[in-house]
Amino acid sequence: MSTATPIPVRSPLPSALSGATAVLIGGSSGIGLAAGVLLRSVGARVVLVGRDPDRLKAAVSRVRSASPAENPDDAVLGVAGDGGDEQTLAEAFDRAGHVDHVLVTAGDIGGAGPLTGLSADDIRTAFDSRLQTAFTAARAAATRLPAGGSLTFSSGILVVRPAPGMAAPLSVVGAVETLTKALAVEFAPARLRVNTVRFGRIDTPLWRSRPGLDSDEAIAAAGSTTPLGRFGTAQEAAASVLFLMANNYVTGQILTVDGGETLT
């Protein structure tokens, strides 16, 4: 994994992603889906990977509707399966034909609760749900992406603002952030970039599935305590992903998008 030439110089604006292909693991909902819509709106090809076939089908339709002009059949593809499964990712990359960028988002990690109340299986599941997926995606990206390609992970602000009962999931997310820096160094000779976006509270279906947050009024009330007075939108969160994909001089970074919550 080495190259004698520097990383390519290109426009760092999202418009430069036109014609690029991005695989979005966990792209059938929330921030991943919003990233797909934004990417397609600037002319990128998008491959969505998700577990639920019905939700994936709806997501593909939603992303296709964001096309700036005519929408070729292969501009938006869906691959149903577990993003942590090597065969699923191999299918996604094979169907894409050529991949420039990979985004790994994930839902609820699980494993929340007092440490003494967790079983070994609970802890193992928490690690497999996020960390294994990150490693599987990284292994695929290392052999498939061209110079200037990027791999982007996601984490959350509780890594730096721990809460009781979150030892297992926060350990997993913290490990993803450490993995980001390690892979950025390891992949640099191949001119591949690795970054993570550390999200705050973003208005997504995952947040709305939590008790007491299933309405616009409840989301507004919860968001009113943040420095900017509301939750972030999925589109605002996803825009940070496009920035990291487009800017060829950013690697090994943890980019925080939290409306200033970690300042309070």
Residue pairs with C-beta under 8 A, 6 or more apart in sequence:
1 142
1 186
1 187
1 189
1 190
2 189
2 190
3 147
3 189
3 190
3 191
5 147
5 191
6 191
7 147
7 148
7 191
7 193
7 248
7 249
8 147
8 148
8 191
8 248
9 248
10 16
10 148
10 248
11 246
12 243
12 246
12 247
12 248
12 249
13 246
14 38
14 42
14 239
14 242
14 243
14 245
14 246
15 42
15 43
16 246
17 39
17 42
17 43
17 44
17 101
17 242
17 245
17 246
18 42
18 43
18 44
19 43
19 44
19 45
20 44
20 45
20 100
20 101
20 245
21 44
21 45
21 46
21 47
21 96
21 97
21 98
21 99
21 100
21 101
22 35
22 36
22 39
22 44
22 45
22 46
22 47
22 99
22 100
22 101
22 102
22 103
22 245
23 47
23 49
23 89
23 92
23 93
23 96
23 99
23 101
23 102
23 103
24 32
24 33
24 35
24 36
24 39
24 46
24 47
24 48
24 49
24 102
24 103
24 105
25 32
25 49
25 83
25 89
25 92
25 102
25 103
25 104
25 105
25 133
25 137
26 32
26 49
26 50
26 83
26 103
26 104
26 105
26 106
26 107
27 33
27 35
27 36
27 46
27 47
27 48
27 49
27 50
27 59
27 103
27 105
28 48
28 49
28 50
28 51
28 52
28 55
28 56
28 58
28 59
28 78
29 50
29 55
29 59
29 107
29 204
29 205
29 206
30 105
30 107
30 202
30 204
30 205
30 206
30 234
31 105
31 154
31 199
31 202
31 204
31 234
31 237
31 238
31 241
32 48
32 103
32 105
32 238
33 48
33 59
33 62
33 63
33 234
34 233
34 234
34 235
34 237
34 238
35 103
35 105
35 238
35 241
35 242
36 46
36 48
36 59
36 62
36 63
36 66
36 76
37 62
37 63
37 66
37 235
37 238
38 66
38 235
38 238
38 239
38 241
38 242
39 46
39 242
39 245
40 46
40 63
40 64
40 66
40 67
40 68
40 75
40 76
41 66
41 67
41 68
42 68
42 242
43 68
45 74
45 75
45 76
45 77
45 96
46 63
46 75
46 76
46 77
47 76
47 77
47 78
47 79
47 92
47 95
47 96
47 99
48 56
48 59
48 60
48 63
48 76
48 77
48 78
48 79
49 78
49 79
49 80
49 81
49 83
49 88
49 89
49 92
50 56
50 59
50 78
50 80
50 83
51 80
51 81
51 82
51 83
52 80
53 80
56 78
56 79
56 80
57 78
59 78
60 76
60 77
60 78
63 76
64 71
64 75
64 76
67 75
67 76
77 92
77 95
77 96
79 88
79 91
79 92
79 95
81 87
81 88
81 91
82 88
82 133
83 89
83 104
83 106
83 133
83 136
83 137
84 128
84 129
84 132
84 133
84 136
85 136
86 136
86 139
86 140
89 136
89 137
89 140
90 140
93 99
93 140
93 144
98 146
99 141
99 144
99 145
99 149
100 145
100 146
100 148
100 149
100 150
100 245
101 145
101 149
101 150
101 151
101 152
101 245
102 137
102 140
102 141
102 145
102 149
102 150
102 151
102 152
103 152
103 154
103 241
103 245
104 133
104 134
104 137
104 151
104 152
104 153
104 154
105 154
106 129
106 130
106 133
106 154
107 206
108 206
109 126
109 129
109 130
109 168
109 169
109 172
109 173
110 122
110 125
110 126
110 129
110 169
111 118
111 122
111 123
111 125
111 126
111 168
111 169
111 172
112 165
112 166
112 168
112 169
113 122
113 165
113 168
114 164
114 165
115 167
115 168
118 168
122 168
123 168
126 168
126 169
126 171
126 172
127 168
127 171
127 172
127 175
129 172
130 169
130 172
130 173
130 176
131 172
131 175
131 176
131 179
134 153
134 176
134 179
135 179
137 151
138 151
138 179
138 183
138 194
141 149
141 151
141 192
142 187
142 190
142 192
145 151
145 190
145 192
147 190
147 191
147 192
148 191
148 192
148 193
148 248
149 192
149 193
150 192
150 193
150 194
150 195
150 244
150 245
150 251
151 183
151 187
151 192
151 193
151 194
151 195
152 194
152 195
152 196
152 197
152 241
152 244
152 245
153 176
153 177
153 179
153 180
153 194
153 195
153 196
153 197
154 176
154 196
154 197
154 198
154 199
155 173
155 174
155 176
155 177
155 196
155 197
155 198
155 199
155 254
156 173
156 198
156 199
156 200
157 198
157 199
157 200
157 256
157 258
157 261
157 262
158 166
158 170
158 173
159 170
159 173
159 174
159 177
159 198
160 198
160 262
161 261
161 262
162 170
176 196
177 196
177 198
177 254
180 194
180 195
180 196
180 252
180 253
180 254
181 252
183 194
184 193
184 194
184 195
184 251
184 252
185 252
187 193
187 194
188 251
193 244
193 248
193 250
193 251
194 251
194 252
195 244
195 250
195 251
195 252
195 253
195 254
195 255
196 253
196 254
196 255
197 237
197 240
197 241
197 244
197 254
197 255
197 256
197 257
198 254
198 255
198 256
198 257
198 258
199 232
199 237
199 257
199 258
200 226
200 232
200 256
200 257
200 258
200 259
200 261
200 262
201 207
201 222
201 223
201 226
201 231
201 232
201 258
201 259
201 261
202 231
202 232
202 233
202 234
202 236
202 237
203 219
203 223
203 231
203 232
203 233
203 234
204 234
207 213
207 219
207 231
208 214
208 219
212 218
213 219
213 222
219 231
220 230
222 231
223 229
223 230
223 231
224 230
226 259
226 260
226 261
227 259
227 260
227 261
227 263
227 264
228 259
228 260
230 259
231 259
232 257
232 258
232 259
236 257
237 257
240 255
240 257
243 250
243 255
244 250
244 253
244 255
256 262
